[in-house]
């Protein structure tokens, strides 16, 4: 990538969604009712493949950068109690929907899934497979892991249940950064965890990094990239830190004066792209890198790359079922979220109801805009003819306002517009969220709010 004048693009540092969904989670409401959600599950075509996400929310202590929905505890009884309710939620799903669908994707998220013991992880997987017995032979089975809480007994259980993708949380290897974000994790601990996964034949290892954390500099992050690369991961996810202290109290413990400026963050991102692309990786979407033989590239070629709440995935168009506290599911025309707090989650299950809280049913306009935004976010380009054919619209007239808003970005060389396509330039990939935002019909009502989304840069 050529040298960029980052000062020119600092103006794009403004609040905006990450587009893991469209409409985004801020549009979820209780107007999408429990009865409507249950009807969607009952009427679901069992021949369609299924993706399962299970949220295991517990952590021993807070990492101050974390935006996930977590419960901090060191009490074993809390975890045991949660597993009981999780099991009962699975029973309720079996009564509500046809569970014989082929499961092509399964993911443990958190929290820290490996905060649970090997025996507990084994029990959860046995229950899941009893409830959803039709796991595909080549299903993608993955787990997020904190290397500080991972042992060989747990790895044996993951191997036994067919886990073939593991994602290790690292964020940054610099000791000063680790101290500031309250996550002390020396390189040796991470390397031992990666080596353990390799020993048991895990096919795909991902490492998560975050740029924009306190005390990070271009120089310090270069060292983190080198150490991450030395572990030879198959994929990396390099996320822009989302500072939302109005939503996450633990983020208030960070000294905001030590957070790098938008200009420095853009420089870090450019260097990250340059570093990994020069070391045999390819960039996917706005924050993922993978080796060229990775499944993600085959998905791009087939037009099957998809974006959801786990980031980029190869399982495009698959219904996603969210299980556990705060989990989000996705159907063809809806999103559904479970309760975020333990008390209402348990109360619903005690009453014999799924712990559904809120969601959104997509209008035809939502579906059109979702297709456009997700294509841009996944592929950095949009086939206009494909959208016109799929939805029976004239793209230029339907999106006249959005195309007008894109014009300044066209003039700055971030985007190219033609009758057939919208193509994002190499520099434009750094600002892909900004390029997608004009197509978002909900952005106008959030335009004045500084406390809805994190900053795009």
N, C-alpha and C positions, 0 to 999 in steps of 0.2 A: 504494500500500500504506500502511495506517495506521501510526502510530508504534508501535513494539514495544518492550517492556521486555526487552532482550536478556539481562539478568542472569537472568531467569526460565528461559531456555533453555540457559544454559551447562552445566547438568547433563547435557545430551544430548551433550556433547563427549566421546565415547568411541570406542574402536576399532571400525571397521565397514567392510564391503566397499563398493566403488563399483558392484558388480553389473553389470560389463561382461560377466559370464557368471554362470550358476547351473547346477550348483555352481561356486563360485569356484575360481580357479587353485590355491589351497592344497589343494584336494581332488584335484588331478591326481596320478596315480601310475603306476608301471610295471605295475600290475595290469591296466591296459588295454594289452594286448600289441601288439607289432608286427604279428603275424599277424592279430589281430582288426581292426586299423586297415586293413591291406591288403585284407582281406575287405570292409570297409565301402566302400572306394573301388571295388573290382571290382564290387560289387553295386549301386552307385549308379545310380539311374534317370537316364539321359542326357537325358531330356526335361525334367528339372528345371533351372531356370536356376542359374547359378554366379556367385559373387563371388570374385575373386582378390586376395590380399594378398601383396605382396612386401616383405620387410624388407631394407633397405640399411643396415647397422649402423654405418657409419663416421662419425666426427666428428674434426675436427682437435684440438679441446680440450674440456674438460669444462665444461658449465654445471652449477653445483653443485646446482640444484634438480631436475635431470633424474632421472626414475625409469625411463627406457627402457633397454633392453639395447643398449649401444653399445660400439664398439671405437675407442679413440683412436689415431689414426695420421696421419702426414704422408707415409707411404711409398706411392708409386704401385703398387709391385709387390704390396702386400697387396690393393689394390682389384682389380687385374687377376686375381690368383689367385682371389679371391672370385667374380668374374664367371664364371670357368671352372667353378667348382663349382656355381654357380647354374644355369648352362646344362645341366650334367650332371644336376642334380636335376630340371629340366624334362623331360629325356629319360626319366628313370626314371618320372616321373608318366605320361608318354605310354605307357609300356609297361604300367603298372599299371591305368589307368582309361580309360574312354571320354572323350576330350577334345573331342568335338563339341558339348557342351552350350553353350547360348547364354550368353555372358558378359555379364551386365547391370551389373557393377560391377568396377572395378579400382582398386587403391590402392597407391601407393608410400609406405611408411613408413620411419622411421629411428630413430636416426641422422639423417644429413643426406643425403637422396637426391641433392640437387644438389651434393654434394661430388664426385660423379662427373661427368666431362666430358660435353659434348653428344654426342660420338661414342659414349661408353660407354652413355649413356642410350638412344641410338638402337639400339645393338646389343642391349640387354636387351629393348626393346619388340619388335624384329623377331623375336627368339627366342620371346618370349611369344606373339605372334600366329601364329607358325608352329606352336607347340605347341597353342594354343587358338584356332583360326582363326575361330570363330563369335562375334565381338564384335557385340552388338546395336547397331543404328543409333543408338539413344538411350542407350547405356551411360553410366553415371556413371564417368568416368575422372579420378582425382584424385591429387594429389601433395602431400606435406608439404614445405615449403620454408623454409629459413633464409635470410632476405633478405641476409645477409652473404655467402652463397655462391650467387649467382644472376646469370646474364648472358643476353644476348639470344640467343646461339647455343643455349643450353639451352632457352630459351623457344620458339625455332623448332622444336626437336625435339618438345617437348611439344605444340605446335600441330599438327604433322604427324601425331602419333599420337592426336589426338582428345581431349587432356586438356581437360576443361571445368570442373573444380573445382580450385582451388588454395588450400591452407591455409598461411598465413604465421605462423610462430612469432614472437611479440613478447614476451609475458609481462608486461612493464612498461616504460614509457618513462622512468621517473625515473632520473637518472644515479646517484644513491646506491644505489638498489636494483640497478641493472645492475652496478655495481662489486662489490657484496656477493655477487652470484650468479655472477660471472665471465662475464658476457655483455654486452659493450659494443656496443650497437646503436642509434645515434642515429636519431631520427625520420626524417631525410632519406633514410637507407639504406632504411628500410622503405617510405617513400613512393615511392621510385624503383622498388622491386621491384613494388609494387602497380600503379604506372603502366605498367610494362612488360607485366604480365599483361593489363591493360585494353587496351593497344595491340594485343595479339594476340587480342582478342575472347573472353577467358575469361569464361564465363557467370556463374560463381559464385566469389566470393572470400570466404574465411573468415579471421578473425584469432583467434589463440589468445592469451588473457590468463590470468594466474594471480594469485589473491589469497591472502594469507597468507605472502608472502615477507618476508625481513628488511627492516626500516626502512619497510615500507609503513604508511601511515596512511590514514584515511578521506579526508583532504584530498589527499594525494599521489595516491591511486588515482582520485580524481575527475578530476584532470588527465590521467591516463592514459586514462580513458574518453573524455574530450573529444577527445584526439588520435586515438584509435582510431576514433571516430565521424567525424572529419574525413576519414578515408580512404574513407568510404562503403562499408564491407564489406556483402556480402549476408547473411553469417552471422557470428556470433561465438561462440566457446566460451570460457567464463570458469570456469576450473577452480580448485577448492580445492587449495592446495598440500598434497601428501601427504609429510609429513616422516617418512621411514623410514630413519634413519641406520644401523640394524642390517642393512639390506639393501643400501644404497647408500653406499659409503665416501665419495664426493665430498660427500655431504650433511653429513658430519662437519666439513667446513670452514666451515659456516655457524655464526655466533654465535647460539645458540638464544635468548639473552636479547633479541635484536632482532626475533624473530618475533612478530607481533601476537597478542594474546590471542584466545580464542574469541569474546569479547564484541565485540571490534573486527572480527573476521572476519565475524561475522553482520551487523554494521552495514554493512560494505563490500558484502556480498552484497545486502542490502536496497537499498542505494543503487544498486548496479549494475542490479538489476531495475527500480527506479523510473526510472533514467536511460534505459535502452534502451526500456522500454515507453512512455515519454513522447516518445521520438524515433522512433516508427514501427516498432519491432521487437516481436515477440511472443516470449514465453518458451516454450521446448520442453524438456521434461524438467527435469533439475536444473541444467544448466550451459550450455545452448545458447540462442541468440537468433537470430531470422531475420526477414527482411522478410515481410509477409503473403502476397506472391505466390510465396514460396519453395515448392519441392517438398515440404519437410518438412510443411507444413500440409496439402497434398493427401494426404500419406501418413497423417496423423492422421485426416482425414475418412474415408479408406478403411479405417482400422484396420490400416494397413501400416507404421506407424512401429515400428522395431525397435531394440534396443540390442545392440551387440556390442563387440568390443575396439577399434573405432575410434570408439566413442561412439554417437551417434544416427544412424540411417541409414534411407533410404526403402525399402530392399530387405528387407522382412520375410519371414522363412521361407526365404530363399535359402541354399543351402549355401555355406559360406565355406571356401576352400582356402588355407591358410597356406604360403607358399613362402619359403625362406631361413632363415638363422639365427634361432632362438627363435620363429619365427612360429607362430601358433595358428590352427587351422582349427576349423570348427563344422559338424556335421551335425545332422540332425533329433534324434538321440539320443546324440550324443557330442561331446566336444572332444578335439582332438589337437594336441600341441605338438612342434615340432622341438627338437633340441639347442640349448642356450643358449651353449655354448662351441665355439669354432672347431675344436678338435682332434677331438672325437667327431663333429661335423658332417661334417668332411672324411673321417674314417675310414669312416663309414657309406657315403658316396657312393663312396669308393674300393672298398668291398666290394660295390658294386652294389645297395645297399639305400637306400631312402628314409631321410632323416636324422631319422626319428621317434624321440622320446624318451619321452614319457609322455602321459597323457590321462585321460579318465574317460568311462565309458558310463553314460548316464542311466537310472535306474530309473523306473517309472511315477510314484512319489512325487516324484522330481526334476523330471519333466516338468510335473507339476501345479504344483509350487511355482515353477518357472521361469516358467510362464505368468502366475502371480499377481504375482510380483516384477517381471517385465519390464513388465507392464501398468501397475503403479503407478509405476515409474521413468520410463516413457515418457509416460504420459497423466495422471498424478496422480489417476487414478480407476480403479475396477475394476467391471466388469459381472459380478456374482455369477452371474446366470443363464447367462451365456456359458460360464463356467468349469464350472458344474454340467453343462451340456449336453455340453461337449467331453469331459469326463472321467468322466461318470456318477457324480458324488459329491453328497452333501449337504454344502454348503459349511460351514454352521454347526457341524455335528458334526465334520467333517474338520479344521477349523481352530479348534476350541474354545479350545485353548491360546493360539493367536496372537491371537484376538479378545479374550481376557482380558488379554493383554499390551498391547493397543492401548487399553484402557479409560482409563488415565490421560491418554493423548493426546487421547482424545475429550473428557474433562473439561476439558482445557486449550484446546479449540477448534482443535486441529491436524488432526483427522479427524472426519468424520461417518459413522456407520454406519447403514445401513437394511437391510431384507430384500433389497433389489435391488442395492445398491451400497455400495462404500467410496469416499468422496470426500475428497480432501486439500484443506484450506483454503489460502488464499493464504499465510498464515503457515507452515502445514505444509510448503509446498514447500521452505522453507529447510532442513527436517529430513527430507527424503524418504528418505534412507538409513536413518535411525532407524525410520521408519514401515514400511519394507520388511523390516527385520531380524527381527521376530517370526515371519515366514513362512519363515525360513531354518532348516532342520532341523539345520544344521551349526554354528550359532552357539554352542550350549551348550558344545560341547567347546573352543571358543576363548574362552569368556567370561572366563577368568582371565588370558589371555595379552595382554600389552601390546605384543608384538612380532610380531603376525600381520597386522594391518591398520593403516592410517593412521586418524587421528581424523576423525570425521564432521563436526566443526565446527572 
